[in-house]
Amino acid sequence: MMNDRYELFNKLCLRHVPLSEQSSYGIGGLADYFALPATVEQLVTILEVSSLYGMERVVFGMGSNILFPDQPKQGTLYISLKNMANISVDESSWFLTSGLPLSMLSLVGLLTGSSAFQFTYLMPGSFGAGIYMNAKYYKEQVGDKVATISYIDLTDPALAVRQIRAEDCEFAYKQSIFQHKPWIIVGAEITVPEQDGMNFHVDGISRLLTHYKDSNGKLSSLFSFYSFFSSELRELQRGRRRIDIPEPMLDIDQYRTGNRHFTYRSCGSFFKNNYAAGSSIGALVDRLGLKGVAHGGGIISPYHGNMILNAANATAADILYLKDMVSEAIHQRYGFIPEPEVVIMKE
Ligand SMILES: Cc1cc2nc3c(=O)[nH]c(=O)nc-3n(C[C@H](O)[C@H](O)[C@H](O)COP(=O)(O)OP(=O)(O)OC[C@H]3O[C@@H](n4cnc5c(N)ncnc54)[C@H](O)[C@@H]3O)c2cc1C
């Protein structure tokens, strides 16, 4: 039995994988070990065997909010959950696994008549990380939409899947309990608040999922991500379903393309917003005249002051240099140090 697990582990565990290909930043050196489980059972096997080997583990989703190191620590196993992408839907609830793209939720909403997830349209990243980060767009955040979250506690020798209710998850602005616990989110149930009487397009949902799985692995490029979801949306509008595209989703497209979200490699806003000085971080960077400042291959976005872009083969060191420059300038002028939103992985 255990031998089977070692065998599966060896099959799932790839060697010398460039982390740059696993992040929307396009930055990161070679991971000694890398795994892409497709099911909870595969994840548990990977966790079990890697623990017996005493390996350090880093679990992540689609890499849209992580700056990987230029030289990852030797012997570390990086585990991406992006292939754990499944969904089951019935009339009053959905169960979604962690690897499902956040943007997919908005399209599933269109197919089921729910507007609850329109705000995730074109938001890069996975559902599990969306819970971990409590991802938000304007006034809506993922933590407000989930009912029960399933997770594995890494300190539990049995690695059993447990449940926690959303109200116990300490969701706050870009915060959740998961940021302070050795827990891996494997999925969550959502209670769908509204049904407008549309027919259930179950076949449409499985078609979407199949399209996504066929393209999976290629969506770390933000441009491919945008092309995929915007063309799936057009297909729902123009295809036999003739679904009307809600105004908020059209506005999101305009906002994100206008701010060049999909033109350059980035991890979105670098810092959490902090209105201590009365304005967003992006507005402060603008006032400090830092937009467009470059270092190595990195540049502070000329379009949005709170984004630091990989313009041309930037290294993690280039991005961190610009991050320090912004932090120091804000500290000197406005008296506080902005907290990074992008997760910075140590070497
Ligand atoms: C162009 C652009 C625009 C963006 N706009 C927004 C926005 O409007 N609002 C917003 O909130 N964010 C935004 N982001 C950030 C990003 O979309 C979210 O943070 C998203 O939730 C990241 O998902 P991911 O799978 O890529 O996470 P990753 O980068 O893979 O991981 C992020 C963190 O979550 C942890 N994590 C990931 N999965 C799990 C899991 N299953 N269990 C436990 N921990 C986990 C990782 O360890 C890591 O610490 C943007 C990013 C980009 C590139």
The ligand as an SDF file (V2000), in Angstrom:
LIG
                    3D

 53 58  0  0  0  0  0  0  0  0999 V2000
   -3.5720   41.6280  -13.4080 C   0  0  0  0  0  0  0  0  0  0  0  0
   -4.0030   41.2210  -12.0200 C   0  0  0  0  0  0  0  0  0  0  0  0
   -5.1000   41.8290  -11.4440 C   0  0  0  0  0  0  0  0  0  0  0  0
   -5.5200   41.4570  -10.1510 C   0  0  0  0  0  0  0  0  0  0  0  0
   -6.6310   42.0420   -9.6160 N   0  0  0  0  0  0  0  0  0  0  0  0
   -7.0410   41.6830   -8.3800 C   0  0  0  0  0  0  0  0  0  0  0  0
   -8.2140   42.2700   -7.8110 C   0  0  0  0  0  0  0  0  0  0  0  0
   -8.9250   43.0520   -8.4220 O   0  0  0  0  0  0  0  0  0  0  0  0
   -8.5490   41.9010   -6.5410 N   0  0  0  0  0  0  0  0  0  0  0  0
   -7.8150   40.9970   -5.8270 C   0  0  0  0  0  0  0  0  0  0  0  0
   -8.1850   40.6950   -4.6800 O   0  0  0  0  0  0  0  0  0  0  0  0
   -6.7130   40.4220   -6.3620 N   0  0  0  0  0  0  0  0  0  0  0  0
   -6.3170   40.7340   -7.6080 C   0  0  0  0  0  0  0  0  0  0  0  0
   -5.1940   40.1530   -8.1410 N   0  0  0  0  0  0  0  0  0  0  0  0
   -4.4600   39.1560   -7.3600 C   0  0  0  0  0  0  0  0  0  0  0  0
   -4.9630   37.7260   -7.5990 C   0  0  0  0  0  0  0  0  0  0  0  0
   -5.9050   37.7210   -8.6070 O   0  0  0  0  0  0  0  0  0  0  0  0
   -5.6170   37.1290   -6.3450 C   0  0  0  0  0  0  0  0  0  0  0  0
   -4.8150   37.3090   -5.1970 O   0  0  0  0  0  0  0  0  0  0  0  0
   -5.8800   35.6320   -6.5160 C   0  0  0  0  0  0  0  0  0  0  0  0
   -6.6330   35.1940   -5.4210 O   0  0  0  0  0  0  0  0  0  0  0  0
   -4.5700   34.8420   -6.5900 C   0  0  0  0  0  0  0  0  0  0  0  0
   -4.8660   33.5190   -6.9760 O   0  0  0  0  0  0  0  0  0  0  0  0
   -3.6820   32.5200   -7.3460 P   0  0  0  0  0  0  0  0  0  0  0  0
   -4.2650   31.1600   -7.4910 O   0  0  0  0  0  0  0  0  0  0  0  0
   -2.9310   33.0170   -8.4890 O   0  0  0  0  0  0  0  0  0  0  0  0
   -2.8170   32.6070   -6.0080 O   0  0  0  0  0  0  0  0  0  0  0  0
   -1.2820   32.2990   -5.8430 P   0  0  0  0  0  0  0  0  0  0  0  0
   -0.4940   33.4650   -6.3280 O   0  0  0  0  0  0  0  0  0  0  0  0
   -0.9520   30.9910   -6.4520 O   0  0  0  0  0  0  0  0  0  0  0  0
   -1.1680   32.2030   -4.2670 O   0  0  0  0  0  0  0  0  0  0  0  0
   -1.3930   33.3390   -3.4660 C   0  0  0  0  0  0  0  0  0  0  0  0
   -1.2780   32.9440   -1.9730 C   0  0  0  0  0  0  0  0  0  0  0  0
   -2.3450   32.0680   -1.6500 O   0  0  0  0  0  0  0  0  0  0  0  0
   -1.8470   30.8670   -1.0580 C   0  0  0  0  0  0  0  0  0  0  0  0
   -2.7010   29.8000   -1.5550 N   0  0  0  0  0  0  0  0  0  0  0  0
   -3.0330   29.5880   -2.8490 C   0  0  0  0  0  0  0  0  0  0  0  0
   -3.8940   28.5610   -2.9390 N   0  0  0  0  0  0  0  0  0  0  0  0
   -4.0830   28.1030   -1.6830 C   0  0  0  0  0  0  0  0  0  0  0  0
   -4.8710   27.0570   -1.1280 C   0  0  0  0  0  0  0  0  0  0  0  0
   -5.6340   26.2830   -1.8840 N   0  0  0  0  0  0  0  0  0  0  0  0
   -4.8320   26.8600    0.2150 N   0  0  0  0  0  0  0  0  0  0  0  0
   -4.0710   27.6550    1.0100 C   0  0  0  0  0  0  0  0  0  0  0  0
   -3.3060   28.6660    0.5380 N   0  0  0  0  0  0  0  0  0  0  0  0
   -3.3230   28.8940   -0.7880 C   0  0  0  0  0  0  0  0  0  0  0  0
   -0.4220   30.7380   -1.5730 C   0  0  0  0  0  0  0  0  0  0  0  0
    0.3790   29.9870   -0.6870 O   0  0  0  0  0  0  0  0  0  0  0  0
    0.0020   32.1970   -1.6180 C   0  0  0  0  0  0  0  0  0  0  0  0
    0.4190   32.6040   -0.3410 O   0  0  0  0  0  0  0  0  0  0  0  0
   -4.7850   40.4720   -9.4410 C   0  0  0  0  0  0  0  0  0  0  0  0
   -3.6820   39.8590  -10.0420 C   0  0  0  0  0  0  0  0  0  0  0  0
   -3.2980   40.2210  -11.3190 C   0  0  0  0  0  0  0  0  0  0  0  0
   -2.1320   39.5300  -11.9640 C   0  0  0  0  0  0  0  0  0  0  0  0
  1  2  1  0
  2  3  1  0
  2 52  2  0
  3  4  2  0
  4  5  1  0
  4 50  1  0
  5  6  2  0
  6  7  1  0
  6 13  1  0
  7  8  2  0
  7  9  1  0
  9 10  1  0
 10 11  2  0
 10 12  1  0
 12 13  2  0
 13 14  1  0
 14 15  1  0
 14 50  1  0
 15 16  1  0
 16 17  1  0
 16 18  1  0
 18 19  1  0
 18 20  1  0
 20 21  1  0
 20 22  1  0
 22 23  1  0
 23 24  1  0
 24 25  2  0
 24 26  1  0
 24 27  1  0
 27 28  1  0
 28 29  2  0
 28 30  1  0
 28 31  1  0
 31 32  1  0
 32 33  1  0
 33 34  1  0
 33 48  1  0
 34 35  1  0
 35 36  1  0
 35 46  1  0
 36 37  1  0
 36 45  1  0
 37 38  2  0
 38 39  1  0
 39 40  1  0
 39 45  2  0
 40 41  1  0
 40 42  2  0
 42 43  1  0
 43 44  2  0
 44 45  1  0
 46 47  1  0
 46 48  1  0
 48 49  1  0
 50 51  2  0
 51 52  1  0
 52 53  1  0
M  END
$$$$
